[in-house]
Each structure stands twice: as C-alpha cells, then as structure tokens.
Amino acid sequence: MKPPQLDTYRRHAVQAEHLLLPLQELRGASEIISAQFERFDGTGTPGNLSGNGIPIGARILTLASDYDNMQIGALTARQLTAGGAQIFIVHGRGNRYDPEVVDAFTEVTSGPAQSDASKNSVREVAIPVRDLQAGMILSRDLLAPSGMLMLSADHVLDARIIGRILSFERSAGAELMAYVRQAA
C-alpha cells in the first residue's frame, strides 16, 4: 500500500468506532474494532496500547484477520498457505500477537493430539461429499474452495448438515472432498 492509502486504511478502524459508538448495544464491538491495529508489544495504533490493555476481542480479531489476509495476499507480498500464515503468526508471538491467543490458535489449527493407540485404531479416508452419511465424523476441517472453514474436524455429521454441504457444493460448482474417520 502507498502511504496515503495506508493512512486511510489505518483510520478506518477509528472511523468505524465513531459510527458504532451511538449504538449502545455495539459499544463493545466498537472498542474491539478500533483496537484491531494495536500490537501486543505496544507499537501499534491508534493508542499504542499493549498487552492486556488491548481488549481481548481485538487481540483475537487481529490474529484472525491477519491469518485470513495472509492467505488472500492482502497483508503479505504473496498469498501464503494456511501453514505459512500460521508460521508467520507464531513468529509474531509476543510482538504483534498476544502469546495466549497464539497458543490457543495453534492448538485449534493443529488439532487435538492423539495417542499412539488411537492413531492405530482409526484411519482417515477422503470421500466426495455426495458419499457422506449421517454419523460420520470429520477427521479434518472441511474447507470451501476459497479456503473458508465450513465445518471443523471432529464434527459429527447428520442428514441436515450433509444436505447443506451438498447444496453449497452445487452452488459453488466445484466437487468437494471430505476427510472422515474410519475404523481400521
């Protein structure tokens, strides 16, 4: 971004806060939005807040927004993979990002650790979503072609959600694959 565009971009959060402030029910959201460019180490804008002085919602929003923006190429010179974006975020732990938020993020994106016994008794299989059946359990996150999270790993499928996935697949015009657990 060019400097004038960067200034406008940075000001949009404060402008959004001012727009939302008169709405009593959105005051909490306005504080989160206005603090989204603060950095955990205190070098951000607009108020140079640091650490726990930054609302927790803003600390979470910053990480989530950056993770998404890195993958679409809006924050970095080139688009990053989900793994590349995660590495970038981990490197910003304690500087740009709240260490506790980064730890929670890496736990969520890495998935639960499995014992050796459970790894051997369950295997993963990739199947087209048209073959999904109620009761199946996702072994990985189900992602849209854009990379958007549709369902998280460990979700137990039912007929209603399978119908919604199939409807999304038809509207997207792309065949989706799902990874499900299968007993070995």
C-alpha angles and dihedrals in degrees: 000000000000116000096256090048090047091053091050090047092051092047094053092079092055090045090052090051091053091049093051098040096085090057105083094201092054100047092102091051091048091057091050093049094048092051097048093105095051116112125221090237092055099251096110134095155295098011104011089237117173141197116339089355086081112080110255090235090058092049090053093043092051093054095043093046093048092047090054096041092051090055094051093043096245096119103032134046090254136018113274127210118244088259092049091049090049091052090050090052093048089052089054092054109133093007110058097001136049107253092223092052090048090050092051090046094052091047091052096044094044094049128220118316113249126213118241090250093056092045090057096046097048128049132186126239130187115224136170110260090241086070096053117123133197111269096033115130122220112236093192136027113279107232132192117233087262090059093253114146111248100171131357127237115275092036112145109223124227131184093262095053092044088054091052092049091051091048090051091048091053093048092046092050092220131107111245126208125207129200112220135178118255126185112248 
